[in-house]
Amino acid sequence: MADFRADLAGPGIGSYEELDRILPPNYSSLLSLKETQKAIFATKAFIEDRLCKALNLMMVTVPLIVDTRSGINDYLDRDGSRTPISFHIANDREAHPVDAQIVQAATKWKRMALKRFGMEPGEGLCTDMRAVRKDYFLDHDHSCYVDQWDWEKAIHFYEHDLEYLKQTVSAIWNVLVEAEEFVQEMFPALRDRRYPSLPRKITFLHTEDVLDMYPDHPRKERETMLLRECPAVFLIGIGWTLKDGYPHEMRAADYDDWSTETHSVDGRPCHGLNGDILVWNQVTQRRHELSSMGIRVNAEALLKQLQIAGQMDFLKYPYHQMIRNHELPLSIGGGIGQSRVMMLLLRKAHLGEVTVSVWPQVLKDMCARKNIPVLE
């Protein structure tokens, strides 16, 4: 029997022996190092502009550091396995100290920023977010340095539903498809028969659907089998406990709504107003996550999910009290991985080809053997 519980652990492949088998052995980048940098900045600017237009967002500044007492840092999951980097600021010889954390994502901060900037329903914000996630396993598509378009949009109460989520996902997908066309016009070498272009439409499936399709396989294998058949999927309801006794993947209890009951196209009961954009990476021949997003918890969903997660003590934080007291806008939001998108669109084998981070020597040696240029 497969180890389903182990499969819920944090992201990443999990061993360098397995990664050595996975990375392409005779890799050759379609673009030079200089061309890659030009493509990165041109494509990022294109996506940022189109994303803001498609979702009616405006660019705003975003913190790298937050006050620990605020409770607005993102814990990414609900089992406590991925914790933020914390540090003490003595300030004025300890007369006015501050305990701070480096953000892991700006999920909660963005919702508070909607209120701070006076965003009305239908208006939103987008950030060029930088974060550090120290508990990742560093492989070909996970780095401890994270860059995202972290965005958030205020919504009406009647938009707290599955159809609005799907409309928003489709708008984001259209931007990514257009970005691929843009960068291929700029660099025709990226039109390579080995690497088919993204499909024009994204497929929507619930985690319940995927479990029914592959009932004898753990989550990572289910995603792999699915994406081999359908190369672009938005997987709905990540966090809800499925009939096999496990959630598809752990998800924090206090930002996305993964517990609200919904229905599939054919009327079957499902759960969740959140999900991930997953694609099949033609270079690595693996699943590739581009975005995690969803409609955010209202007061009812927050209490329900904190009870499920055994985290009712989180209600002591100002952020959670504001949701409970209906003081924050209802919203939808997510993070789109910038380097993940660049890796996909530029046909790269490793995240380190499009972002500068720190990598263990074992990974650098492995990439050198395979002709994969890793930036540092």
C-alpha positions in Angstrom: 0.0 0.0 0.0 1.4 3.4 -0.9 2.3 5.8 1.9 -0.5 8.3 1.6 0.4 10.2 4.7 4.0 10.8 3.6 2.7 12.0 0.3 1.1 15.0 2.1 4.5 16.3 3.2 5.9 19.5 1.9 6.7 20.1 -1.8 9.8 18.8 -3.5 11.0 15.4 -4.9 12.5 14.3 -1.6 15.9 12.8 -2.5 18.8 13.7 -4.8 19.0 10.2 -6.0 15.5 10.5 -7.4 16.3 13.9 -8.8 19.3 12.6 -10.6 17.1 10.1 -12.4 14.6 12.8 -13.3 16.6 15.6 -14.7 17.3 15.4 -18.4 20.7 13.8 -19.1 21.8 15.7 -22.2 20.1 19.1 -21.7 20.7 22.0 -24.0 19.0 25.3 -23.4 17.1 26.9 -26.3 18.3 30.3 -25.2 21.7 31.6 -24.2 22.2 33.1 -20.8 22.0 36.6 -22.2 18.8 35.8 -24.2 17.3 34.2 -21.2 17.7 37.3 -19.1 16.1 39.5 -21.8 13.3 37.0 -22.2 12.7 37.0 -18.4 12.3 40.7 -18.0 10.2 41.2 -21.2 7.9 38.4 -20.3 7.5 39.4 -16.7 6.5 43.0 -17.7 4.0 41.5 -20.3 2.4 39.3 -17.7 2.3 42.0 -15.0 0.6 44.4 -17.4 -1.9 41.9 -18.8 -2.7 40.4 -15.4 -3.6 43.8 -13.9 -5.8 44.6 -16.9 -7.5 41.2 -16.9 -8.4 41.3 -13.2 -8.6 45.1 -12.7 -5.6 45.2 -10.3 -3.1 47.9 -9.5 0.5 47.4 -8.5 1.3 48.1 -4.8 4.4 47.7 -2.6 4.6 44.6 -0.4 6.5 43.8 2.8 9.5 41.4 3.1 9.3 41.6 6.9 6.3 41.5 9.2 5.7 41.8 13.0 5.4 38.4 14.5 2.5 39.5 16.8 0.4 40.5 13.8 -0.3 36.9 12.8 -0.3 37.8 9.1 2.6 35.6 8.0 1.6 32.7 5.8 2.2 29.3 7.3 1.5 27.5 3.9 0.0 24.4 5.5 -1.8 23.4 8.7 0.6 20.9 10.2 3.2 23.4 11.3 6.0 21.8 9.2 7.0 24.9 7.3 7.8 27.8 9.7 9.0 31.3 8.9 12.4 32.7 9.6 12.2 34.8 12.8 14.6 37.3 14.3 14.7 39.8 17.1 15.4 43.6 16.5 16.9 45.0 19.7 16.1 48.6 18.7 17.1 51.3 21.1 19.1 48.9 23.3 16.0 46.8 23.9 13.9 49.7 25.0 11.6 49.3 22.0 12.3 45.9 20.5 10.5 44.2 17.7 10.2 40.5 17.0 9.9 40.0 13.2 9.5 37.3 10.6 10.5 37.1 6.9 7.3 36.5 4.9 6.6 33.2 3.3 3.8 34.7 1.2 1.7 37.9 1.4 -1.6 36.1 1.5 -3.0 37.7 4.7 -1.3 41.0 4.3 -2.9 41.5 0.9 -6.4 41.1 2.3 -5.7 43.8 4.9 -4.2 45.9 2.2 -7.5 45.8 0.3 -9.1 47.6 3.3 -6.1 49.9 3.7 -6.2 51.1 0.1 -10.0 51.4 0.0 -10.5 48.8 -2.7 -14.2 48.3 -3.7 -15.6 45.0 -4.9 -14.2 44.4 -8.4 -10.9 46.3 -7.6 -7.7 44.6 -6.5 -4.0 44.8 -6.0 -1.0 43.0 -7.3 2.5 42.8 -5.8 6.0 41.8 -6.9 6.4 39.6 -3.8 9.7 38.2 -2.5 9.8 35.6 0.2 12.0 33.0 1.9 10.8 29.4 2.6 13.5 27.7 4.5 11.8 24.3 4.9 11.6 23.4 1.2 13.6 20.5 -0.2 15.7 22.2 -2.9 15.2 20.4 -6.2 14.6 21.4 -9.8 11.5 23.5 -9.2 11.7 24.5 -5.5 14.0 27.2 -4.1 14.1 28.7 -0.7 13.9 32.1 -2.5 10.4 32.6 -3.8 9.1 35.3 -6.2 5.4 35.6 -7.0 2.8 37.9 -8.4 0.8 37.9 -5.2 -2.6 39.4 -6.0 -5.9 40.0 -4.2 -9.2 41.3 -5.3 -12.3 42.5 -3.4 -15.5 40.7 -4.3 -19.2 40.9 -3.6 -20.8 38.4 -1.2 -22.6 36.7 -4.1 -19.3 36.1 -5.9 -18.2 33.7 -3.1 -19.0 30.8 -5.4 -17.4 28.2 -7.7 -18.4 29.9 -11.0 -16.7 33.1 -10.1 -13.5 31.2 -9.1 -13.6 29.4 -12.5 -14.0 32.7 -14.4 -11.0 34.2 -12.6 -8.8 31.1 -13.2 -9.7 31.3 -16.9 -8.7 35.0 -17.1 -5.3 34.2 -15.6 -4.9 31.2 -17.9 -5.5 33.4 -20.9 -2.8 35.8 -19.8 -0.3 32.9 -19.5 -1.2 31.6 -23.0 -0.8 35.1 -24.4 2.6 35.4 -22.6 3.8 32.2 -24.3 2.8 33.6 -27.7 4.6 36.9 -26.9 7.9 35.3 -25.9 7.9 32.9 -28.8 7.5 35.9 -31.2 10.4 37.5 -29.4 12.5 34.3 -29.5 11.4 31.9 -32.3 13.9 29.3 -31.0 11.3 28.5 -28.3 9.0 27.0 -30.9 10.4 23.6 -30.6 8.5 20.5 -31.7 9.6 18.6 -28.6 7.7 21.1 -26.4 4.0 21.7 -27.4 2.4 25.0 -26.6 0.0 25.4 -23.8 -3.6 24.4 -24.5 -6.0 27.3 -25.1 -8.3 26.2 -22.4 -7.7 24.9 -18.9 -9.6 21.9 -17.5 -11.4 22.1 -14.2 -11.5 19.1 -11.9 -12.2 18.6 -8.2 -9.9 16.7 -5.9 -12.8 14.3 -5.4 -12.8 13.6 -9.2 -9.2 12.8 -9.3 -9.3 10.5 -6.3 -12.2 8.6 -8.1 -10.1 8.4 -11.3 -7.0 7.0 -9.5 -8.2 5.6 -6.2 -5.2 3.3 -5.6 -2.5 6.0 -6.0 -1.2 8.7 -3.6 -1.6 12.4 -4.5 1.7 13.0 -6.4 1.1 9.9 -8.6 -2.6 11.0 -9.2 -1.4 14.4 -10.4 1.2 12.9 -12.6 -1.2 10.4 -14.2 -3.8 13.2 -14.7 -1.4 15.7 -16.3 -0.1 13.1 -18.8 -3.7 12.9 -20.1 -4.7 16.5 -19.6 -1.7 18.9 -19.7 -3.4 21.9 -18.0 -5.7 21.5 -15.0 -7.1 23.7 -12.2 -7.6 21.3 -9.3 -10.3 22.4 -7.0 -10.7 21.8 -3.3 -7.2 21.3 -2.0 -7.3 21.0 1.8 -10.6 19.2 2.3 -10.4 15.7 3.7 -11.4 13.2 1.0 -13.2 9.9 1.4 -9.8 8.0 1.7 -9.3 9.9 5.0 -6.7 12.4 3.7 -6.8 15.8 2.0 -5.3 15.9 -1.5 -2.7 18.2 0.1 -2.4 20.1 3.3 -3.5 23.7 3.1 -3.6 26.4 5.7 -6.9 26.9 7.5 -7.0 30.7 7.6 -6.8 32.0 4.0 -8.4 29.9 1.2 -11.9 28.5 1.6 -11.5 24.7 1.1 -14.5 23.6 3.1 -17.5 25.2 1.5 -19.7 22.5 -0.2 -20.0 22.8 -3.9 -21.1 20.5 -6.8 -19.4 19.1 -9.8 -20.7 19.7 -13.3 -22.8 16.5 -13.1 -24.2 17.4 -9.7 -22.0 15.3 -7.3 -21.2 17.0 -3.9 -17.7 18.4 -3.7 -15.9 20.9 -1.5 -13.7 23.9 -1.8 -13.4 27.3 -3.5 -9.7 27.1 -4.0 -7.2 25.2 -6.1 -3.9 25.0 -8.0 -3.0 25.6 -11.6 -1.1 22.5 -12.6 0.6 21.8 -16.0 2.7 19.1 -17.6 6.3 20.3 -18.0 7.5 19.0 -21.4 11.2 19.5 -20.5 11.2 17.8 -17.1 8.3 15.4 -17.9 6.8 16.2 -14.5 3.9 18.0 -12.9 4.5 21.7 -12.7 2.6 24.0 -10.3 2.1 27.6 -11.5 -0.3 29.0 -9.0 -2.2 28.4 -5.8 -5.3 30.6 -5.3 -8.8 30.7 -4.1 -11.7 32.6 -2.7 -10.7 33.6 0.8 -12.4 32.4 4.0 -15.4 34.4 5.4 -16.2 34.3 9.1 -18.1 31.1 8.8 -15.4 29.2 6.8 -12.6 30.5 9.0 -14.2 29.1 12.2 -15.0 25.8 10.5 -11.5 25.3 9.1 -9.7 26.4 12.3 -11.8 23.8 14.2 -10.9 21.1 11.6 -7.2 22.1 11.9 -7.2 22.3 15.7 -6.0 25.9 15.5 -8.7 27.8 17.3 -6.0 29.7 19.2 -5.3 31.6 16.0 -8.4 33.7 16.8 -6.2 35.7 19.2 -4.5 37.4 16.2 -5.8 40.7 14.9 -6.1 39.4 11.4 -8.4 36.6 12.4 -10.4 38.8 14.6 -11.0 41.2 11.7 -12.3 38.4 9.6 -14.5 37.1 12.4 -15.9 40.6 12.9 -16.5 41.2 9.2 -14.0 44.0 9.1 -12.0 42.8 6.1 -13.3 42.7 2.5 -14.5 39.4 1.0 -11.8 38.6 -1.5 -10.2 36.2 -4.0 -6.5 36.0 -4.5 -3.4 33.9 -5.1 0.2 33.7 -6.0 1.6 33.1 -9.4 5.1 31.8 -9.3 7.3 34.1 -11.4 10.3 31.8 -11.8 8.0 28.8 -12.2 6.2 30.5 -15.1 9.6 31.6 -16.7 10.9 28.1 -16.3 7.9 26.7 -18.2 7.7 29.3 -21.0 11.4 29.4 -21.6 11.7 25.6 -21.7 14.1 25.3 -18.8 15.1 22.2 -16.9 15.8 23.9 -13.6 14.5 26.8 -11.6 18.1 28.0 -11.1 18.3 28.9 -14.8 15.8 31.8 -14.3 16.4 32.8 -10.7 19.4 33.3 -8.4 19.3 31.5 -5.1 21.4 29.2 -2.9 21.8 25.5 -3.9 23.5 22.6 -2.1 26.7 21.4 -3.7 25.2 18.0 -4.6 22.6 19.8 -6.7 25.1 22.1 -8.4 27.4 19.1 -9.2 24.4 17.2 -10.6 23.4 20.0 -12.9 26.9 20.6 -14.1 27.1 16.9 -15.2 23.8 17.4 -17.1 24.8 20.7 -18.7 22.2 22.7 -16.8 23.5 26.2 -16.0 22.4 27.1 -12.4 22.7 30.7 -11.4 24.1 31.7 -8.0 
